[in-house]
Structure formats: C-alpha cells, structure tokens
Amino acid sequence: MPSFMDQALDEARQAAARGEVPVGCAIVRDGVTVATAGNRTLADRDPTAHAEMLAIRAAARKLGSERLTGCDLYVTLEPCAMCAAAISFARVRRLYYGASDPKGGAVDHGPRFYQSPTCHHRPEVYGGINENEAATLLRTFFEARRD
C-alpha cells in the first residue's frame, strides 16, 4: 500500500509532467487523505500556487474549517516561508517533508519559521522522508532545463 509521502511524490511527478517544479503535497486526517496537490504556479499564473497552499485550501474547503487541527501534511520539499506560515496558521499537527532546501526552505534552513518567537503554532516536524526520491525528482527536473 502506498504511503502518504508516495501520494505527495505522485503529485510532484504530475507537476513535473506539466512543466511545473516537481513539488507535491498530501494532507491526511485520521489515516485518510483529505487533499492532495502539486505545484501550479505556471498553470494558474499565481506565485502562491505552491503544492502546500493548494492542498491547505482544498482541505479547508473539504473539512469546512480554516483550522486543520489533527491533520498531518506530507510534502516532497522543505516548505518555504510562505508555506511554513500557512501550515502554522492552519494549525497543522505534523509536517513531514522529503528533501531539504538550504536555499529556499524556511523550516530547518533560512528563517527557521517555527523557531521564531512570533510563531503561534509549531507543528511537529519530521524531515528526510523519502528524501532521495524527492531530491532526485527535483535534480532531474532542473538538470533537464540547464541542458
């Protein structure tokens, strides 16, 4: 049976097939997937259409609440500052991410959003889930664009 991170990786592969940066996300509550999404910044002409933002919006609509209490978020890349903030504002219980992002990440790199004294909600964070597969997707995507 596929894991929740496998669902996020599938969304990342679909994003890559559309020419988007291959990042995917799945939101889960009580062992059931509530929402999934892949990056759509190009397709939507929206710089906020990151996988996490799209999945959070979909989960909030489905659950009928802006609070995703009791939900876990799986994403293939360490969230940026915008997504880390949205995860906090949504009160996501746990964040599981794949590849680290030393340049753009905001959880374990850069601003380390959840360590800020102004952060009101800190999810439990688990990095490195399926890290090799997530990193390979990204590396392959960008290498193809450099050639």
C-alpha positions in Angstrom: 0.0 0.0 0.0 1.4 3.4 -0.9 2.4 5.8 1.9 1.1 9.3 2.2 4.5 10.5 1.1 4.1 8.3 -2.0 0.9 10.3 -2.8 2.9 13.6 -2.5 5.6 12.2 -4.7 2.9 11.2 -7.3 1.6 14.8 -7.2 5.2 16.0 -7.7 5.7 13.8 -10.7 2.4 15.1 -12.2 3.6 18.7 -11.6 6.9 17.9 -13.4 4.9 16.4 -16.4 3.1 19.8 -16.6 6.4 21.6 -16.6 6.0 22.8 -13.0 8.7 22.5 -10.3 8.1 19.0 -9.0 6.7 19.5 -5.5 3.7 17.6 -4.3 1.7 17.5 -1.1 -0.9 15.4 0.7 -2.9 16.3 3.8 -4.2 13.5 6.0 -6.6 13.3 8.9 -7.2 10.1 10.9 -5.4 8.0 8.3 -7.5 9.3 5.4 -6.2 11.6 2.7 -8.2 14.8 2.7 -6.5 16.7 -0.1 -3.5 16.4 -2.5 -1.9 18.9 -4.8 1.1 19.6 -6.9 2.7 22.9 -7.8 0.6 25.0 -10.3 2.3 28.4 -10.2 2.7 28.5 -14.0 -0.7 27.0 -14.9 -2.5 29.3 -12.6 -0.3 32.3 -13.1 -0.2 32.5 -9.4 3.1 32.8 -7.4 1.2 31.4 -4.3 0.1 28.2 -6.1 2.6 26.0 -4.2 1.6 22.5 -3.5 1.1 23.1 0.2 -1.0 26.2 -0.3 -3.3 24.4 -2.8 -3.7 21.4 -0.6 -4.4 23.5 2.5 -7.1 25.4 0.6 -8.7 22.2 -0.6 -8.5 20.5 2.8 -10.1 23.6 4.5 -12.9 23.6 2.0 -13.5 19.9 2.3 -13.4 20.0 6.2 -15.4 23.2 6.4 -12.8 24.9 8.6 -9.8 27.2 8.3 -8.2 25.1 11.0 -6.7 21.8 10.0 -6.5 20.6 13.6 -5.5 16.9 13.7 -4.2 16.9 10.2 -0.7 15.9 9.0 0.9 17.4 5.9 3.3 15.5 3.7 5.3 17.5 1.2 8.2 16.5 -1.0 10.3 19.6 -0.3 11.0 21.6 2.8 8.4 24.4 2.9 9.3 28.0 2.0 8.5 30.9 4.4 5.0 31.4 2.8 4.1 27.7 3.1 5.6 27.3 6.6 3.4 30.3 7.7 0.3 28.8 6.1 1.0 25.5 7.8 1.2 27.3 11.1 -1.9 29.4 10.6 -3.9 26.3 9.6 -2.8 24.6 12.8 -1.5 21.5 11.0 -0.5 18.9 13.7 2.6 17.3 11.9 4.7 18.3 9.0 6.6 15.6 7.1 8.9 16.7 4.3 11.2 14.9 1.9 14.1 16.9 0.5 15.8 19.7 2.5 16.0 23.1 0.8 19.1 25.0 2.0 18.3 27.9 -0.5 14.6 28.4 -0.1 13.5 26.3 2.9 12.2 28.0 6.0 11.7 25.2 8.4 15.2 23.8 9.1 17.0 26.4 6.9 16.8 30.1 6.3 14.4 31.9 8.8 13.5 28.7 10.6 10.0 29.9 10.9 8.8 27.6 13.7 11.6 28.7 16.0 10.6 32.4 15.7 9.1 33.8 18.9 6.3 35.3 16.8 5.2 31.8 15.6 1.9 31.0 17.4 1.6 27.3 16.3 4.5 24.9 15.8 3.8 21.6 14.1 5.9 18.6 14.9 8.4 18.4 12.1 9.9 15.3 10.5 12.3 15.8 7.6 14.0 13.4 5.2 11.0 11.2 4.4 11.7 9.6 1.0 14.4 12.3 0.7 16.4 10.6 -2.1 13.4 10.1 -4.3 12.2 13.7 -3.7 15.7 15.2 -4.3 16.2 13.1 -7.5 12.9 14.4 -8.9 14.0 18.0 -8.3 17.6 17.5 -9.5 16.4 15.7 -12.7 13.9 18.5 -13.4 16.4 21.3 -13.1 19.2 19.5 -14.9 16.9 19.0 -17.9 16.3 22.7 -18.0 20.0 23.6 -17.9 21.0 21.4 -20.9 
